[in-house]
Amino acid sequence: MASHGTRGQSSGAARLPSQLPLALPAVSRLSWDLGSRVVAEAEVLGSWEHRRSGRTLSAYDVTDNTVVLGVRTPAGRERFYGAAEEEFEEKRPRLAAADDWRRRE
C-alpha cells in the first residue's frame, strides 16, 4: 500500500523554501487552489526574483494582519504560504539586502 505522508515531518510544520533569504517563525502552507483564489484580487506588496535561478517570491496583502507569499519555481510550480504581516514586514529588509535577489517592477 502506498503512503502519502512525508517521513520525518509533522503535518503541521510548514516552512518557507530554504532558497529564500528570510525565514518566518510561523507560516501555514495553502493548497494551490486556495492560494491562487486568495491572491487573485489581493494587493501585491512586492515581488522579487532570484538572479541565478529565476525563482520568484511575491507577497500579497490579504487581510489587515495576514500576507500570502507565493513562491514560483523556475519550472513554473507555485506554492502559497500564509504568514503574519508583522513578521513578514520585520524580515522584509533581508530581501533588499540579499545580493542574489532583486525586486521586480
N, C-alpha and C positions, 0 to 999 in steps of 0.2 A: 504494500500500500504506500502511495506517495505521501510525503509530508509537505505541507505548505508553509510551515513555520521557518523562522530563521534561527539557526543554532546559536546559542550563546548571547542572544539579545532578548531583553524583555519586550513585550509588545508595546509597552507604554513609553519606552525610552527612545525618543526621536532626537536626532542631531542634524545640524546642517552639514553638508558635504565638507570634508576636510580641505578641499581646494580653496574654499572661501577664506578671506583674510580676517574673518570675525567669527566668534563663537558666542552663542546666546545661551544663557542658563536654562531656559525653558522654551522649547518650541514643540509644536504639535504638527505632525505630518497630515496633510489633507489629501484626499484622493484627487486624481487629476480632474475628474468630472466636477467635483465640488470646487476645487481651487480655480478652475477656469471660469466657472459661473460667478464666483465671488469677485474676481478681478475684472470681469468683463466691463463693468461700468465704474470701477474704482479709480480714484485719482492716483496717478503714478508719482511717487515721491522721488524716484530716481532709478536710473538703470546704469549698470556698469558691465564692462566686458574684460575678460582676461586676455591680455595681449597675445599670448602664445597659443592658447588652446581654443579660443573662440567661445568658451563657456560664458554665459551671461547670468546676471543677477538683476532682478527688478523688484522694487519694493512698492507696495500698494497700500494706501490709506483706506482701510475698510470700515473701521469704527473709530470712536473717539480714543480708544485705548489699544487698538489692535492693528497690526500690519500683517500683510501676507507677503511672503517672499517667494518669488518664482525663480527657480534655477533651471536654466536650459543648457543641456549638454551640446557639444559640437555636432552630435548626431541628431539633434532636434528633440530629444526626450526632455520633458518638462516635469518638474516636481514642485509642489507648493507646500509651504510651511507657515503656520500661524505663529505670531510672536507678540509680546507686549511692545507697544510703540515706544515706551520709555526706555526699555532695554536696547531696542534697535538704535534709537537716536543716540544713546550713550556710546555705542560701539561704531556708529556710522563713520566717524573720522578715520577709522582704520582703513576704510576703502580708499579714501583720498590719499592716505599715507603709503598705501601699498604700491610699490613700483610696477608690479605686473598687472595691475587693474587700472582701467581708465573709465571715466564717466562717459556715457553715451549721450548724444544730443537728442 
